[in-house]
């Protein structure tokens, strides 16, 4: 499964490094994190990491394979 997580604002390189398993791109006041997620446990871990870093998630969606 591949996912895309859009967060509010531009992530610094330091914050982006907190997600080494995901790629990222900054556009229009948002940062898009994207990449493969192997299971629900990893997905919940990514969401928990966003929360612990104080990131505001705007959208999350599963991408077609």
Helices and strands as residue ranges (DSSP letters): E 2-8, H 13-16, G 17-19, E 23-27, E 30-36, H 40-52, E 57-63
